[in-house]
Amino acid sequence: MKTDKQEVEALGTHFNVNSYSDEEATKTTLLEGSVKVSNSNEQKIFTSRSGILLAKSSLVIRNADTQEAVAWKNGDFIFNNEDFGSILRQVARWYNVEIIDNGNHENLHLSGTVSRSKNISAVLKALEITGKVKFKIDGNRVIVAE
């Protein structure tokens, strides 16, 4: 598999790649077996239940939350101290909406699990339960009101 930032070669394995142009890093999570991950500067082979994070141009091996990495496949959003901006981007991609956040949420991190089978208003209500944000839906746009 090849993305614009890295190449992943399967070596008899199960793995997940999370690579979006609007995300800061590309994440490759190994579930079983081994993979070789290469970018323009280096290559690494890893065999344990871990992950490789491509941040800027460097490959970093770190422990991975495999359940979180494949949550999409199981029909869930799983957030584990997730940056609020990242949560908004995931919701926007899944529901194909534009999300506008004019607030100051750069230090907001949230944890929890929400089913992707729920409609967007149920997911937004789950985020509102934190008491940190409120949302307003206007057609295909979601505005972070607070």
Secondary structure, DSSP 8 states (H G I E B T S, - for coil): -B-SS-EEEESS-EEEEE--TTSSEEEEEEEES-EEEE-SS-EEEE-SSEEEEEETTEEEEEE--HHHHTTTTTTEEEEEEEEHHHHHHHHHHHHT-EEEE-S--TT-EEEEEEETTS-HHHHHHHHHTTSS--EEEETTEEEE--
